[in-house]
């Protein structure tokens, strides 16, 4: 029998003995059996017994199980997972518990796709450029966190208007991730890209706007134009970012000339007040004048119609009298004479004189009322 110290059964003269034939029914060759026996002896020397080999195997299995277990990961409801295989993107994973081949084969990148982020132009409310904003207003609009010290940046906030004036503008741009793979791999710094694009578009829009419009009623149009223009640039760059809102926080003249601008604003306000008063006076006096004119025209039209009707009636009466005269001239003449004398005498004063008196000059007293009886006049 070969000893444990000479497993290959090599004699003193270096001659190798032929290996025994394998038993009937198969089995491992004797060389493999000797190798396994030798390994057991080595493990026994190092680990103090034959059970150490089983412990190493179990330890290796446990390590492998732990390594495989590291592939489980959780995606939050507001996140989306990107699985990378040796650094290359392979697939998306939805919210919930997911699995990928453990490192270094695969890794996962978690992105908050529903979070609203903000970049600030012209000022900084904190040391960070990008901040998470939570929707708290009743309209669902995002609002910045309270209590942060604001710091104005003149190199960003001062802009030239279309009428060659300088205006100081602070703006906030709200955005979120719309395409996670494009956001993760197409742009090195998406927040800086959003800020640069929004500032460029804002300067372009302000450069086409008069300062009076920017200071008063044109802010909504400016915000809409900046939102549309910035989104177009980000889509062209395929950044995977969606602009949700642009807010102009402050639109003022520069601090050095703000008092002069306020004087101009007060003068414009006074001019508007005087213009409104004049417009109110016009709105009051013009309708009344038009009403009086319409009344005068209506009275004139009525008088005209009355005159025409009276003249028409007289003409008809004359024609009817003439028709009767042509039928019976004597009767008509007598009747006309009687009617005429009646009309004349009914307005003349009545004078009664004794017919025995002689040398009396009759005098018609035009100022005497009709029906007055006047005595004898000499």
C-alpha positions as CSV (number, residue, x, y, z in Angstrom):
1,X,0.0,0.0,0.0
2,X,1.3,3.4,-0.8
3,X,1.8,5.7,2.1
4,X,0.2,9.1,2.5
5,X,3.6,10.7,2.0
6,X,4.1,9.0,-1.3
7,X,0.6,9.0,-3.0
8,X,1.9,8.5,-6.5
9,X,3.6,5.2,-5.4
10,X,7.0,6.1,-6.8
11,X,9.7,3.6,-5.8
12,X,13.2,4.3,-4.7
13,X,14.6,3.6,-8.2
14,X,12.1,6.0,-9.8
15,X,9.9,3.3,-11.4
16,X,6.2,4.0,-11.4
17,X,4.0,1.1,-10.5
18,X,1.0,0.5,-12.8
19,X,-2.3,1.8,-11.4
20,X,-4.8,-0.8,-10.4
21,X,-7.7,-1.5,-12.8
22,X,-10.9,0.3,-11.9
23,X,-13.5,-1.8,-10.2
24,X,-16.3,-3.4,-12.2
25,X,-19.3,-1.2,-12.5
26,X,-17.3,2.1,-13.2
27,X,-16.3,4.8,-10.7
28,X,-13.6,7.4,-10.6
29,X,-10.2,6.5,-11.8
30,X,-7.7,5.8,-9.0
31,X,-5.8,9.0,-9.9
32,X,-8.8,11.2,-9.1
33,X,-9.4,9.3,-5.9
34,X,-5.9,9.9,-4.8
35,X,-6.2,13.6,-5.7
36,X,-9.4,13.9,-3.6
37,X,-7.8,12.1,-0.8
38,X,-4.7,14.4,-0.9
39,X,-7.0,17.5,-0.9
40,X,-8.8,16.1,2.1
41,X,-5.4,15.7,3.9
42,X,-4.5,19.3,3.0
43,X,-7.8,20.7,4.2
44,X,-7.5,18.6,7.4
45,X,-4.0,20.1,8.0
46,X,-5.2,23.7,7.5
47,X,-8.7,23.5,9.1
48,X,-8.2,20.8,11.7
49,X,-10.6,18.1,10.4
50,X,-12.5,16.8,7.5
51,X,-15.6,18.9,8.3
52,X,-13.7,22.1,7.3
53,X,-14.1,21.3,3.6
54,X,-17.9,21.2,4.1
55,X,-17.7,24.6,5.9
56,X,-15.8,26.2,3.1
57,X,-18.3,25.0,0.6
58,X,-21.2,26.3,2.7
59,X,-19.4,29.6,3.2
60,X,-18.9,30.0,-0.5
61,X,-22.5,29.2,-1.1
62,X,-23.5,31.8,1.5
63,X,-21.3,34.4,-0.1
64,X,-22.8,33.6,-3.5
65,X,-26.3,33.9,-2.1
66,X,-25.6,37.2,-0.5
67,X,-24.1,38.5,-3.8
68,X,-27.1,37.4,-5.6
69,X,-29.4,39.0,-3.0
70,X,-27.7,42.4,-3.7
71,X,-29.5,42.4,-7.0
72,X,-32.8,43.2,-5.4
73,X,-33.7,46.9,-5.3
74,X,-36.8,49.0,-4.6
75,X,-38.1,51.8,-6.9
76,X,-40.2,54.4,-5.1
77,X,-43.5,55.6,-6.5
78,X,-42.0,58.9,-7.6
79,X,-39.0,57.3,-9.2
80,X,-38.0,55.3,-12.3
81,X,-35.2,52.9,-12.4
82,X,-32.6,52.6,-15.3
83,X,-30.7,49.3,-15.4
84,X,-27.1,49.5,-16.7
85,X,-25.2,46.5,-17.9
86,X,-21.5,47.2,-17.8
87,X,-22.4,50.9,-17.9
88,X,-24.7,50.7,-20.9
89,X,-28.4,51.3,-20.6
90,X,-30.6,48.2,-21.2
91,X,-34.1,48.8,-19.7
92,X,-36.5,50.8,-17.5
93,X,-38.0,49.4,-14.3
94,X,-41.3,50.6,-12.8
95,X,-42.0,51.4,-9.1
96,X,-41.9,48.5,-6.8
97,X,-39.5,45.6,-6.0
98,X,-37.2,44.7,-8.9
99,X,-34.1,42.6,-9.6
100,X,-31.0,43.0,-11.7
101,X,-27.8,41.0,-12.0
102,X,-25.5,42.2,-9.1
103,X,-22.5,44.3,-9.5
104,X,-20.2,44.4,-11.4
105,X,-22.4,43.0,-14.2
106,X,-25.4,45.3,-13.8
107,X,-26.3,48.4,-11.8
108,X,-29.4,50.6,-11.4
109,X,-29.8,54.4,-11.5
110,X,-32.9,55.8,-9.7
111,X,-34.3,59.1,-11.0
112,X,-37.2,61.1,-9.4
113,X,-39.4,61.6,-12.4
114,X,-42.3,63.3,-10.6
115,X,-40.3,65.7,-8.5
116,X,-40.6,69.4,-9.5
117,X,-37.2,71.1,-9.7
118,X,-36.4,74.8,-9.8
119,X,-33.7,76.9,-11.3
120,X,-33.4,80.6,-10.5
121,X,-32.4,83.4,-12.8
122,X,-31.1,86.7,-11.4
123,X,-31.1,85.6,-7.8
124,X,-30.3,82.7,-5.5
125,X,-32.5,81.8,-2.5
126,X,-29.9,79.2,-1.3
127,X,-26.5,77.8,-2.1
128,X,-28.0,75.2,-4.5
129,X,-29.1,76.0,-8.0
130,X,-31.6,73.1,-8.2
131,X,-34.1,72.7,-5.4
132,X,-37.0,70.3,-4.8
133,X,-40.3,72.1,-4.6
134,X,-43.5,70.7,-3.3
135,X,-46.9,71.8,-4.6
136,X,-48.6,73.6,-1.7
137,X,-50.7,76.4,-3.3
138,X,-54.4,75.8,-3.9
139,X,-53.9,76.1,-7.6
140,X,-51.5,73.3,-7.6
141,X,-48.6,75.6,-8.5
142,X,-45.2,74.9,-6.9
143,X,-43.9,77.4,-4.4
144,X,-40.3,77.9,-3.2
145,X,-39.4,77.0,0.4
146,X,-39.8,79.7,3.0
147,X,-37.1,81.3,5.1
148,X,-34.2,81.1,2.6
149,X,-32.0,84.2,2.2
150,X,-32.2,85.7,-1.3
151,X,-29.1,87.0,-3.0
152,X,-29.4,89.1,-6.1
153,X,-27.1,88.6,-9.1
154,X,-26.8,91.7,-11.2
155,X,-24.9,89.9,-14.0
156,X,-28.0,87.7,-14.6
157,X,-30.9,90.0,-13.6
158,X,-30.0,93.2,-15.7
159,X,-31.4,92.9,-19.2
160,X,-31.9,95.3,-22.1
161,X,-35.5,95.9,-23.3
162,X,-36.7,96.5,-26.8
163,X,-36.8,100.3,-26.4
164,X,-33.2,100.3,-25.1
165,X,-33.9,100.5,-21.4
166,X,-32.5,98.4,-18.6
167,X,-34.7,96.3,-16.4
168,X,-34.0,94.2,-13.4
169,X,-35.7,90.8,-13.6
170,X,-35.8,87.8,-11.3
171,X,-37.4,84.6,-12.6
172,X,-37.9,81.0,-11.5
173,X,-38.1,78.1,-13.9
174,X,-39.9,74.9,-12.8
175,X,-39.2,71.6,-14.5
176,X,-39.4,67.9,-14.2
177,X,-38.0,64.8,-15.9
178,X,-40.1,63.6,-18.8
179,X,-37.8,61.0,-20.4
180,X,-35.5,59.3,-17.9
181,X,-33.0,57.7,-20.3
182,X,-32.6,61.0,-22.3
183,X,-32.2,62.9,-19.0
184,X,-29.6,60.5,-17.7
185,X,-27.4,60.1,-20.8
186,X,-27.9,63.0,-23.2
187,X,-26.9,65.9,-21.0
188,X,-24.0,66.1,-18.5
189,X,-25.7,68.7,-16.3
190,X,-29.5,69.0,-17.0
191,X,-30.1,71.7,-14.3
192,X,-27.4,74.0,-15.8
193,X,-28.7,73.3,-19.3
194,X,-32.3,74.4,-18.2
195,X,-30.9,77.5,-16.6
196,X,-28.8,78.5,-19.6
197,X,-31.6,77.9,-22.1
198,X,-34.2,79.8,-20.0
199,X,-31.9,82.7,-19.4
200,X,-31.1,83.0,-23.1
201,X,-34.8,82.9,-24.1
202,X,-35.7,85.4,-21.4
203,X,-33.1,87.8,-22.7
204,X,-34.4,87.4,-26.2
205,X,-38.0,87.9,-25.2
206,X,-37.2,91.0,-23.1
207,X,-35.2,92.3,-26.0
208,X,-38.4,92.4,-28.0
209,X,-40.5,94.0,-25.3
210,X,-40.9,97.6,-24.3
211,X,-40.1,98.4,-20.6
212,X,-43.6,99.8,-20.0
213,X,-45.2,96.5,-21.1
214,X,-42.7,94.5,-19.0
215,X,-43.4,96.6,-15.9
216,X,-47.2,96.5,-16.2
217,X,-49.4,94.1,-18.1
218,X,-47.0,92.1,-20.3
219,X,-45.7,89.7,-17.6
220,X,-48.1,86.9,-18.5
221,X,-47.1,87.1,-22.2
222,X,-43.4,87.1,-21.3
223,X,-43.8,84.0,-19.0
224,X,-45.6,82.1,-21.8
225,X,-43.0,83.0,-24.4
226,X,-40.1,82.0,-22.2
227,X,-41.8,78.7,-21.4
228,X,-42.4,77.9,-25.1
229,X,-39.0,78.9,-26.2
230,X,-37.1,77.1,-23.5
231,X,-39.1,73.9,-24.1
232,X,-38.2,74.1,-27.8
233,X,-34.5,74.3,-27.1
234,X,-34.6,71.5,-24.6
235,X,-36.5,69.3,-27.0
236,X,-33.9,70.0,-29.7
237,X,-31.1,68.9,-27.3
238,X,-33.2,65.8,-26.3
239,X,-32.6,66.5,-22.6
240,X,-35.7,64.6,-21.4
241,X,-36.8,67.7,-19.4
242,X,-40.3,69.3,-19.4
243,X,-40.8,72.9,-18.4
244,X,-43.9,73.1,-16.2
245,X,-43.9,76.8,-15.4
246,X,-42.0,80.1,-15.6
247,X,-42.6,82.7,-12.9
248,X,-41.3,86.3,-13.0
249,X,-40.5,87.0,-9.4
250,X,-39.5,90.7,-9.9
251,X,-39.6,93.1,-12.8
252,X,-38.2,96.5,-11.7
253,X,-36.0,99.3,-13.1
254,X,-32.4,99.2,-11.9
255,X,-31.8,100.4,-8.4
256,X,-29.8,103.5,-9.5
257,X,-32.8,105.0,-11.4
258,X,-35.7,103.4,-9.7
259,X,-36.8,106.8,-8.2
260,X,-36.9,108.4,-11.6
261,X,-39.0,105.5,-12.9
262,X,-41.3,105.9,-10.0
263,X,-41.7,109.6,-10.8
264,X,-42.5,108.7,-14.4
265,X,-45.0,106.1,-13.2
266,X,-46.7,108.6,-10.9
267,X,-46.9,111.1,-13.8
268,X,-48.4,108.4,-16.0
269,X,-50.8,107.5,-13.3
270,X,-51.9,111.2,-13.1
271,X,-52.2,111.3,-16.8
272,X,-54.4,108.2,-16.8
273,X,-56.5,109.7,-14.0
274,X,-57.1,112.9,-16.0
275,X,-57.8,111.0,-19.1
276,X,-60.3,108.8,-17.3
277,X,-62.0,111.9,-15.8
278,X,-62.2,113.5,-19.3
279,X,-63.6,110.3,-20.7
280,X,-66.2,110.1,-17.9
281,X,-67.2,113.7,-18.6
282,X,-67.4,113.0,-22.3
283,X,-69.5,109.9,-21.6
284,X,-71.9,112.1,-19.5
285,X,-72.2,115.2,-21.6
286,X,-72.3,113.7,-25.1
287,X,-75.3,111.4,-24.5
288,X,-77.2,114.3,-22.9
289,X,-76.4,116.6,-25.8
290,X,-77.5,113.9,-28.2
291,X,-80.8,113.5,-26.2
292,X,-81.5,117.2,-26.3
293,X,-80.7,117.3,-30.0
294,X,-83.1,114.3,-30.6
295,X,-85.8,116.1,-28.6
296,X,-85.4,119.3,-30.6
297,X,-85.5,117.4,-33.8
298,X,-88.6,115.5,-32.7
299,X,-90.4,118.8,-31.7
300,X,-89.4,120.4,-35.1
301,X,-90.7,117.3,-36.9
302,X,-93.9,117.5,-34.9
303,X,-94.4,121.2,-35.7
304,X,-93.6,120.6,-39.3
305,X,-96.2,117.8,-39.5
306,X,-98.8,120.0,-37.7
307,X,-98.2,122.9,-40.0
308,X,-98.5,120.6,-43.0
309,X,-101.6,119.1,-41.7
310,X,-103.2,122.5,-40.9
311,X,-102.3,123.8,-44.3
312,X,-103.7,120.7,-45.9
313,X,-106.9,121.1,-43.9
314,X,-107.3,124.8,-44.9
315,X,-106.7,123.9,-48.5
316,X,-109.3,121.2,-48.4
317,X,-111.7,123.6,-46.7
318,X,-111.1,126.2,-49.4
319,X,-111.6,123.6,-52.1
320,X,-114.8,122.4,-50.6
321,X,-116.1,126.0,-50.3
322,X,-115.2,126.7,-53.8
323,X,-117.0,123.5,-54.9
324,X,-120.1,124.7,-53.1
325,X,-119.8,128.2,-54.5
326,X,-119.7,126.8,-58.1
327,X,-122.9,124.9,-57.4
328,X,-124.9,127.9,-55.8
329,X,-123.1,131.2,-56.1
330,X,-125.8,133.5,-54.5
331,X,-126.3,131.3,-51.5
332,X,-122.6,130.8,-51.0
333,X,-121.8,134.5,-51.3
334,X,-124.5,135.4,-48.8
335,X,-123.3,132.7,-46.4
336,X,-119.7,133.8,-46.7
337,X,-120.7,137.4,-46.2
338,X,-122.7,136.6,-43.1
339,X,-119.9,134.4,-41.7
340,X,-117.3,137.1,-42.4
341,X,-119.3,139.8,-40.8
342,X,-119.9,137.6,-37.8
343,X,-116.2,137.0,-37.4
344,X,-115.5,140.7,-37.7
345,X,-118.2,142.1,-35.5
346,X,-117.8,139.6,-32.7
347,X,-114.5,141.1,-31.8
348,X,-115.6,144.8,-32.3
349,X,-116.8,147.0,-29.4
350,X,-120.5,147.7,-29.3
351,X,-121.4,151.4,-29.2
352,X,-125.1,152.5,-28.6
353,X,-125.9,156.0,-29.7
354,X,-129.2,157.8,-29.6
355,X,-130.4,158.3,-33.2
356,X,-131.7,161.7,-32.3
357,X,-128.2,163.1,-31.7
358,X,-126.6,164.9,-34.5
359,X,-123.0,165.9,-35.2
360,X,-121.4,162.9,-33.3
361,X,-118.2,161.5,-34.8
362,X,-118.1,157.7,-34.3
363,X,-114.7,156.6,-33.0
364,X,-113.5,153.0,-32.9
365,X,-111.7,152.3,-29.6
366,X,-109.4,149.5,-30.4
367,X,-108.2,149.1,-26.8
368,X,-111.7,148.7,-25.5
369,X,-112.7,145.0,-24.9
370,X,-115.4,143.6,-27.0
371,X,-119.0,143.9,-25.8
372,X,-118.3,147.2,-23.9
373,X,-121.0,149.8,-24.3
374,X,-119.6,153.2,-24.8
375,X,-121.7,156.3,-24.0
376,X,-122.3,159.4,-26.2
377,X,-119.1,160.9,-27.7
378,X,-118.9,164.4,-28.9
